[in-house]
Amino acid sequence: MRATLKMLLPVTVTFAFAQGSSAPPDLTSIVERMERAQSAIRIPTHVTRDYQLGRPGSAKIDSDVLAEVNFRTGKYTVKKRSGSSAGEVVVKRCLEHEIAIAASSQRSRAAAVTRENYIFSEVAEGVLDGSSYYLLKLTPKSPKQPELISGQVWVDKKSFLIRRIEGGVKSPSWWVKKIRVGFDFDSAQGMWVLNNMEAVADVRYLGARKLTSTSHVDETVSVVAKTKPKIGRVRGLAAASVVK
């Protein structure tokens, strides 16, 4: 994102293992290539997001909000809203938080999924949608920093771009007992996009609340650019805002 992120795209990094080597890559090699891939990503500046607020495990949607976001200008517009007004309040806080991080190189760097912010461990195989990925454990170096996830990351074996991030984040207040988030990325249409997001917060006295979103890239207005790794900052969109 400066654009989701400048925005939170595809490059192909050829890797010895992908070329047929019998030995799997070590952890350091995977992380180095992941960081390199993130530094060369192409990103859209304009996306449309459909947000839904409800309860985990329930088919009922309390609020549905459609918003357009332009990370180049740092502005967003709520196009439609149905159901509870709480959904619009949550979405606005999410987008304001996301845009603020996108506009700050310092905050973007502090939230990036890199060795500067995380300890990576436990190389394993992870499967998503029938495809195999490198599965790495994420441990924040600053556990109290709300922008960072304690969990797992799925890394594509060919492009070394991150396909999914999920885990827990630091609670923003006493009212929230725990927060779990998940972010899915896609490299469709020649750009790397935050495709789906889910945040579940366990709120004291109120129970669990879930915020989800799906994204659509408008290529007629998107400006594609290269940027340094900023994927870590998508983390903060929903988690800290869904319960405030």
Residue pairs with C-beta under 8 A, 6 or more apart in sequence:
1 7
1 8
1 43
1 71
1 98
1 101
1 102
1 108
1 230
1 233
1 234
2 71
2 72
2 102
2 103
2 108
2 227
2 230
3 43
3 44
3 45
3 46
3 71
3 72
3 102
3 222
3 223
3 225
3 227
4 43
4 44
4 47
4 69
4 71
4 98
4 102
4 193
4 194
4 215
4 234
5 43
5 71
5 98
5 101
5 102
5 108
5 194
5 230
5 231
5 233
5 234
6 43
6 45
6 71
6 72
6 102
6 225
6 227
6 230
7 43
7 44
7 45
7 47
7 71
7 102
7 193
7 194
8 43
8 183
8 185
8 192
8 193
8 194
8 230
8 231
8 233
8 234
9 41
9 42
9 43
9 44
9 161
9 187
9 191
9 192
9 193
10 41
10 42
10 159
10 161
10 187
10 190
10 192
11 37
11 40
11 41
11 42
11 159
11 161
12 158
12 159
13 33
13 36
13 37
13 158
13 159
13 160
15 25
15 29
15 33
15 157
15 158
15 160
16 25
17 23
17 24
17 25
17 157
18 157
18 158
24 123
25 33
25 134
26 123
27 120
27 121
27 123
27 136
30 120
30 123
30 134
30 136
30 155
30 160
31 115
31 120
31 136
33 160
34 113
34 155
34 160
34 161
34 162
35 114
35 115
35 229
36 160
37 159
37 160
37 161
38 112
38 113
38 114
38 161
38 162
38 228
38 229
38 230
38 231
39 228
39 229
40 226
41 161
41 192
41 226
41 227
41 229
42 190
42 191
42 192
42 224
42 225
42 226
43 191
43 192
43 224
43 225
43 226
43 227
44 191
44 193
44 217
44 218
44 219
44 222
44 223
44 224
45 70
45 71
45 72
45 221
45 222
45 223
45 224
45 225
46 68
46 69
46 70
46 71
46 72
46 217
46 218
46 221
46 222
46 223
47 68
47 69
47 71
47 193
47 194
47 215
47 216
47 217
47 218
47 222
48 66
48 67
48 68
48 69
48 79
48 215
48 216
48 218
49 66
49 67
49 68
49 69
49 213
49 214
49 215
49 216
50 64
50 65
50 66
50 213
50 214
50 216
51 63
51 64
51 65
51 66
51 67
51 87
51 90
51 91
51 94
51 211
51 212
51 213
52 61
52 63
52 64
52 65
52 87
52 211
52 212
52 213
53 61
53 62
53 63
53 64
53 65
53 83
53 84
53 86
53 87
53 90
53 209
53 210
53 211
53 242
54 60
54 61
54 62
54 63
54 209
54 210
55 62
55 207
55 208
55 209
55 210
56 200
56 208
56 209
56 210
61 83
62 83
62 84
62 86
62 87
63 81
63 82
63 83
63 84
63 85
63 86
63 87
63 88
63 90
64 80
64 81
64 82
64 83
64 87
65 78
65 80
65 81
65 87
65 88
65 91
66 78
66 79
66 80
66 81
67 76
67 77
67 78
67 79
67 91
67 95
68 76
68 77
68 79
68 218
69 75
69 76
69 95
69 98
69 99
70 76
70 221
71 99
71 102
72 223
74 99
74 102
74 103
75 99
76 92
76 95
76 99
78 88
78 91
78 92
81 87
81 88
90 211
90 238
90 241
90 242
90 244
93 241
93 244
94 211
94 237
94 238
94 241
94 242
95 237
97 236
97 237
97 240
97 241
98 233
98 234
98 236
98 237
100 107
101 107
101 108
101 111
101 147
101 233
101 236
102 108
102 230
102 233
107 147
107 233
108 228
108 230
108 233
109 116
109 228
110 117
110 145
110 147
111 117
111 147
111 148
111 230
111 232
111 233
111 235
111 236
112 228
112 229
112 230
112 231
112 232
112 233
113 138
113 153
113 162
113 165
113 229
113 231
113 232
114 229
114 232
116 141
117 140
117 141
117 142
117 145
117 148
117 232
118 138
118 139
118 140
118 141
118 148
119 138
119 139
119 140
119 141
120 136
120 137
120 138
120 139
121 136
121 137
121 139
122 135
122 136
122 137
123 134
123 135
123 136
124 134
124 135
124 136
125 132
125 133
125 134
125 135
126 132
126 133
126 134
126 135
126 152
126 154
127 133
128 154
128 163
128 164
132 157
133 154
133 155
133 156
133 157
133 163
133 164
134 154
134 155
134 156
134 157
135 152
135 153
135 154
135 155
136 152
136 153
136 155
137 151
137 152
138 149
138 150
138 151
138 152
138 153
138 165
138 167
139 150
140 148
140 149
140 150
142 148
143 150
143 170
144 170
145 170
146 169
146 170
146 172
146 236
146 239
146 240
147 232
147 233
147 235
147 236
148 169
148 170
148 232
148 235
149 165
149 166
149 167
149 168
149 169
149 181
149 232
149 235
150 167
150 168
150 169
151 165
151 166
151 167
151 168
152 165
152 166
152 167
153 162
153 164
153 165
154 162
154 163
154 164
154 165
155 161
155 162
155 163
156 162
156 163
159 187
161 185
161 187
161 192
162 185
162 231
163 184
163 185
164 182
164 183
164 184
164 185
165 181
165 182
165 183
165 231
165 234
165 235
166 180
166 181
166 182
166 183
167 180
167 181
168 178
168 179
168 180
168 181
169 179
169 180
169 181
169 235
169 236
169 239
169 240
170 179
171 177
171 178
171 179
172 179
172 239
172 240
172 243
172 244
173 243
173 244
174 204
175 203
175 204
175 243
176 201
176 202
176 203
176 204
176 243
177 202
177 203
177 204
178 201
178 202
179 199
179 200
179 201
179 202
179 239
179 240
179 242
179 243
180 199
180 200
181 197
181 198
181 199
181 200
181 235
181 238
181 239
182 196
182 197
182 198
182 199
183 194
183 196
183 197
183 234
183 235
184 194
184 195
184 196
184 197
185 192
185 193
185 194
185 195
185 231
186 192
186 193
186 195
187 193
188 195
188 217
189 217
189 219
190 224
191 217
191 222
191 224
193 215
193 217
194 215
194 234
195 214
195 215
196 212
196 213
196 214
196 215
197 211
197 212
197 213
197 234
197 237
197 238
198 210
198 211
198 212
198 238
199 210
199 211
199 212
199 237
199 238
199 239
199 242
200 208
200 209
200 210
201 208
201 209
201 210
201 239
201 242
201 243
202 208
203 209
203 243
209 242
209 243
210 242
211 238
211 242
213 238
